[in-house]
């Protein structure tokens, strides 16, 4: 098997070099250095109503930009397969910017490819790159979606009658925990009696278990449902069928719940992708780390659905204005749901690095990480 | 046991889970049981299930009739089953290897043709509310039953009767137990297996239709998380008997509801363990049941597992 792969890879390389020499050998000057070929790798289908769709929609905004060529590959697993995808984008399609959009692509696959192809720029959609530790041609970009989830929480806090908000979560990693806590903090900022009940399914895409979890939360009395899984379609549709309200995640799910949709937390990747494309087109270096929240227009909330009443809309819009002005959302000291003080300061900046590694469920969340 | 207590909630969630989650297992297991009773193993049913789910969703979306979707899913599954049987008739072909190939083929073409149907919402199968007598919302919810579930249960009893009491059942059993005897009686072994594998594929396709048209009720590429493969294991654990297949499917569905239900009442520690409950349960039951002498006696004689 290994032998096969090696020989095939070297064959591909050889062919690529040959084709490149044949086609660009003489009219090479026609291929101006300002042209950008962006290779983007997705872990799932790009119309999944979730994470991958959020990226695909944003990259679509770049397709019209002159001089930018987009190559996409879907359903690439977080294995050696992604390294091969990236290499073939570089060797066969001449990609000079690679966007790796899934968490597990980074180490070792993207780091290794970055070492091998030092002239190609590679960027990864999660806060993992560190200067000095990882190659200089690699880097990270991410949006602080927790801010949009905070807005979700504000709207949910005024929408719930049972004061129970249900949250279907995939895995207890820091970004998921932060979104859960942000929904709670948002809800508590307008409704001190609100609680968030969380069910972990254990993986990013388990439609049957997500439906079971949604039903169990509704059975436990939750009347607003949200989630952090790869494709929120099942959770939102289940909430709509059972006649309760829902909050989206990652991309717009408004069309799935015409009656109960309140709003949703969405990335605005195109802001970041435009920064990248502009820098390359101007021949400037692409920043290694790009991140931001509402302040830099990198996250947004889905347009309000029929589930959002006037009070919820007003409060959510006020929260968005505060976030744009960079007002801190977190007022400490913060306790976890076991009663320990985990964040002792009175206030935290929205981008404080301490918050990046969040590893607790806040007081008011019903659930457990283990 | 007053309604509202935590125990009652988990119990209702398990009953509801058995009804909601078990149907695909039930259909795939019954189909595989018939195929294996004819002396062949079709491991490709996972692919058939996914293909069924996709074609049902696509048909329901295009025509607006979910029941037509169920029929098309069954026919697509039947095609896959008959393809398996036809390839296996060639000399020196291993049915397990063909099954694995068809599993990959089925999921592959389902993903290929299913692309345009991930986004739209198709009409779903209706459910029959049988919990109207109760004013407890959980009971009402748990007893919303899909007609396919009822058909599956009835089918299990029918197959149990038919295997024992009909001429077709006898021919099927003879073919599965001894090719030589079947030939001596003048039956075409290949034809019987073609029919049995086609029937198995039909049921697996219908099981897939349940996934995409009822619960969880949408089509995407991660829809089946190995239900087709688990159902094949259930057949062995049920020792090739339709009623036991049904019980195994129900048990598996109920066990699957434990994890989310316990988390919803506040027992949140160790959810990874509770989510694994169905698999742990199946493992123990299989060790318990497959080790007995009875298990060997129940296995069809021509099955490549036992031969």
Interface residues (C-beta under 8 A of the other chain):
Chain A: X44 X45 X47 X48 X49 X75 X197 X198 X199 X200 X201 X202 X205 X206 X207 X208 X209 X210 X211 X212 X213 X215 X216 X217 X218 X219 X220 X230 X231 X233 X234 X237 X238 X241 X242 X256 X366 X367 X368 X370
Chain B: X9 X12 X13 X16 X17 X20 X21 X111 X115 X118 X119 X121 X137 X138 X141 X211 X215 X216 X217 X218 X220 X221 X222 X223 X225 X227 X256 X257 X259 X260 X261 X263 X264 X265 X266 X268 X269 X270 X271 X272 X275
